[in-house]
C-alpha cells in the first residue's frame, strides 16, 4: 500500500512539474516577446520624432525638381515617342516589303529584298540614334541648369541625413534587439524540446498558447 502511495505521489509530482515547466516557459516567452515588441516600438517612436521633418523636406525638394524638370521631361517624352514611331514605320515598311516578296518568290529571299530590308533597318537605326543623341543633350542641359543643380544637391544632402538618422536609430537599439532575439532563440529551442515530450493533444494546447502570445505578448 505504501509503495502504491509513493507511485501516485511521484506521478502527481511529474504532472505538476510538467505543468509548472509549461507555465514558466509561457511566462518567460511572453516577457521576452513583450520586451522585444516594446523595443521595436521605441525604434518607431524615435523614427516618428526625427524622420518626418526630413521626409517633408524631401517632398518639397522633389516638387521643386519636378517643376524645373517638367519642360525637359516633356521634350524627352516626345523624343521617346519619336523612337517608337520610327520603329512602327520600320515594321510597316518591312511587312509591305515582305508581302511583295512573298507574292513573287514565296519564302525565298533575293538580293534585292535583303538590300531593301537592310536599307529600312539603316533608316530606322539612324532616326533612333539621332533621337537618342538629342535626349542625351536635353538631359545634360537639365542637369547643368543652375536651379536644378542647386535643388538636386539639397535633395542629395537631405537623403544622406535621412539615411544617417535611420542608421543612428537602428544602432541605438541594436544591442537590446540583438540580446532579446538571442533570448527568443533560446526559448524557441526550449519550446521544441519541451513540446516533443508532450502528448499530441497537449502539444496543440501549448502551441495555441504560444501563438496567442506571439499575437499579443504584452496583454
C-alpha positions as CSV (number, residue, x, y, z in Angstrom):
1,X,0.0,0.0,0.0
2,X,2.8,2.3,0.9
3,X,4.6,1.7,-2.4
4,X,1.3,2.4,-4.3
5,X,1.0,5.8,-2.5
6,X,4.6,6.6,-3.3
7,X,3.9,5.8,-7.0
8,X,0.8,8.0,-7.1
9,X,2.8,10.8,-5.4
10,X,5.6,10.6,-8.0
11,X,3.0,10.6,-10.8
12,X,1.3,13.7,-9.4
13,X,4.7,15.3,-8.9
14,X,5.6,14.6,-12.6
15,X,2.3,16.1,-13.8
16,X,2.7,19.1,-11.6
17,X,6.3,19.6,-12.6
18,X,5.5,19.4,-16.3
19,X,2.7,21.9,-15.8
20,X,5.0,24.2,-14.0
21,X,7.6,23.9,-16.8
22,X,5.0,24.9,-19.4
23,X,3.7,27.8,-17.3
24,X,7.2,29.0,-16.6
25,X,8.1,28.8,-20.3
26,X,5.0,30.7,-21.3
27,X,5.7,33.4,-18.8
28,X,9.3,33.8,-19.9
29,X,8.4,33.8,-23.5
30,X,5.7,36.4,-23.0
31,X,8.0,38.7,-21.1
32,X,10.8,38.4,-23.7
33,X,8.4,38.8,-26.6
34,X,6.8,41.8,-25.0
35,X,10.2,43.4,-24.3
36,X,11.2,42.8,-28.0
37,X,7.9,44.4,-29.1
38,X,8.4,47.4,-26.8
39,X,11.9,48.0,-28.2
40,X,10.6,47.9,-31.7
41,X,8.0,50.5,-30.5
42,X,10.9,52.7,-29.3
43,X,12.5,52.5,-32.7
44,X,9.3,53.6,-34.3
45,X,8.8,56.4,-31.8
46,X,12.4,57.6,-32.5
47,X,11.7,57.5,-36.2
48,X,8.4,59.4,-35.8
49,X,10.2,62.1,-33.8
50,X,13.2,62.5,-36.1
51,X,12.4,61.4,-39.6
52,X,9.1,63.3,-40.6
53,X,10.7,66.7,-41.0
54,X,13.3,65.3,-43.3
55,X,10.7,63.4,-45.3
56,X,8.7,66.7,-45.6
57,X,11.8,68.4,-46.9
58,X,12.3,65.6,-49.4
59,X,8.7,66.1,-50.7
60,X,9.2,69.8,-51.1
61,X,12.5,69.4,-52.9
62,X,11.1,66.7,-55.2
63,X,8.2,69.1,-56.0
64,X,10.7,71.8,-56.9
65,X,12.7,69.4,-59.0
66,X,9.6,68.3,-60.8
67,X,8.6,71.9,-61.7
68,X,12.1,72.6,-63.1
69,X,12.5,69.3,-64.9
70,X,9.0,69.3,-66.4
71,X,9.8,71.2,-69.7
72,X,12.9,69.0,-70.2
73,X,10.9,65.8,-69.5
74,X,8.3,66.8,-71.9
75,X,10.8,67.1,-74.7
76,X,12.4,63.8,-73.7
77,X,9.0,62.1,-73.8
78,X,8.3,63.5,-77.2
79,X,11.6,62.1,-78.5
80,X,10.9,58.7,-76.9
81,X,7.6,58.7,-78.8
82,X,9.6,59.6,-82.0
83,X,11.8,56.5,-81.4
84,X,8.6,54.3,-81.1
85,X,7.2,55.9,-84.3
86,X,10.5,55.1,-86.1
87,X,10.1,51.5,-85.1
88,X,6.5,51.4,-86.2
89,X,7.4,52.9,-89.6
90,X,10.1,50.3,-90.0
91,X,7.7,47.5,-89.2
92,X,5.1,48.8,-91.5
93,X,7.6,49.1,-94.4
94,X,9.0,45.7,-93.5
95,X,5.6,44.0,-93.7
96,X,4.9,45.7,-97.1
97,X,8.3,44.5,-98.5
98,X,7.8,41.1,-97.0
99,X,4.3,40.8,-98.5
100,X,5.5,41.8,-102.0
101,X,8.5,39.3,-101.7
102,X,6.2,36.5,-100.7
103,X,3.8,37.1,-103.6
104,X,6.7,37.0,-106.1
105,X,9.1,34.5,-104.6
106,X,7.3,32.7,-101.7
107,X,9.7,32.2,-98.8
108,X,12.8,32.6,-100.8
109,X,15.0,35.7,-100.2
110,X,16.6,37.6,-103.0
111,X,19.5,40.0,-103.0
112,X,17.1,42.9,-103.9
113,X,14.8,42.0,-101.0
114,X,17.7,41.7,-98.5
115,X,19.1,45.0,-99.6
116,X,15.7,46.7,-99.2
117,X,15.3,45.3,-95.7
118,X,18.8,46.3,-94.8
119,X,18.1,49.9,-96.0
120,X,14.9,50.0,-93.9
121,X,16.9,48.9,-90.9
122,X,19.6,51.6,-91.5
123,X,16.9,54.3,-91.8
124,X,15.3,53.1,-88.5
125,X,18.6,53.0,-86.6
126,X,19.7,56.3,-88.0
127,X,16.5,58.0,-86.9
128,X,16.7,56.4,-83.4
129,X,20.4,57.3,-83.0
130,X,19.7,60.9,-83.7
131,X,16.8,61.0,-81.3
132,X,18.9,59.3,-78.6
133,X,21.6,61.9,-79.1
134,X,19.0,64.7,-78.6
135,X,17.8,63.1,-75.4
136,X,21.3,63.0,-74.1
137,X,21.7,66.6,-74.9
138,X,18.5,67.6,-73.2
139,X,19.3,65.5,-70.0
140,X,22.7,67.2,-69.9
141,X,21.1,70.7,-70.3
142,X,18.7,69.9,-67.5
143,X,21.4,68.6,-65.1
144,X,23.5,71.7,-65.7
145,X,20.6,74.0,-65.2
146,X,21.6,76.3,-62.2
147,X,18.3,75.9,-60.3
148,X,18.1,72.2,-60.9
149,X,21.7,71.6,-59.7
150,X,21.0,73.6,-56.5
151,X,17.8,71.7,-55.6
152,X,19.3,68.4,-56.6
153,X,22.3,69.0,-54.3
154,X,20.0,69.9,-51.4
155,X,18.0,66.8,-52.1
156,X,21.1,64.6,-52.1
157,X,22.2,66.1,-48.7
158,X,18.7,65.6,-47.3
159,X,18.8,61.9,-48.4
160,X,22.1,61.5,-46.6
161,X,20.6,62.9,-43.5
162,X,17.6,60.5,-43.7
163,X,19.9,57.6,-44.1
164,X,22.2,58.7,-41.3
165,X,19.3,59.3,-38.9
166,X,17.9,55.8,-39.7
167,X,21.2,54.2,-39.1
168,X,21.7,56.0,-35.8
169,X,18.3,55.0,-34.6
170,X,18.9,51.3,-35.5
171,X,22.4,51.4,-33.9
172,X,21.0,52.8,-30.7
173,X,18.5,50.0,-30.3
174,X,20.5,47.2,-31.9
175,X,22.3,45.8,-28.7
176,X,18.9,45.4,-27.0
177,X,17.2,44.0,-30.0
178,X,20.0,41.5,-30.6
179,X,20.1,40.5,-27.0
180,X,16.3,39.9,-26.9
181,X,16.5,38.0,-30.2
182,X,19.1,35.6,-28.6
183,X,16.8,35.0,-25.7
184,X,13.9,34.3,-28.0
185,X,16.1,31.8,-30.0
186,X,16.8,30.0,-26.7
187,X,13.2,30.0,-25.7
188,X,12.2,28.6,-29.1
189,X,14.7,25.8,-28.7
190,X,13.4,25.1,-25.2
191,X,9.8,25.0,-26.6
192,X,10.7,22.5,-29.3
193,X,12.4,20.2,-26.7
194,X,9.6,20.5,-24.2
195,X,6.9,20.1,-26.8
196,X,8.4,16.9,-28.1
197,X,7.9,15.3,-24.7
198,X,4.2,16.0,-24.7
199,X,1.2,14.1,-26.0
200,X,-0.2,15.4,-29.3
201,X,-3.3,16.9,-27.5
202,X,-1.0,18.7,-25.1
203,X,1.3,19.9,-27.9
204,X,-1.7,21.5,-29.6
205,X,-2.7,23.3,-26.5
206,X,0.8,24.6,-25.8
207,X,1.2,25.7,-29.4
208,X,-2.1,27.7,-29.3
209,X,-0.9,29.4,-26.1
210,X,2.4,30.3,-27.7
211,X,0.7,31.6,-30.8
212,X,-1.6,33.7,-28.7
213,X,1.5,35.3,-27.0
214,X,3.0,36.0,-30.4
215,X,-0.1,37.8,-31.5
216,X,-0.3,39.9,-28.3
217,X,2.7,39.4,-26.0
218,X,2.1,42.4,-23.7
219,X,-1.5,41.8,-22.8
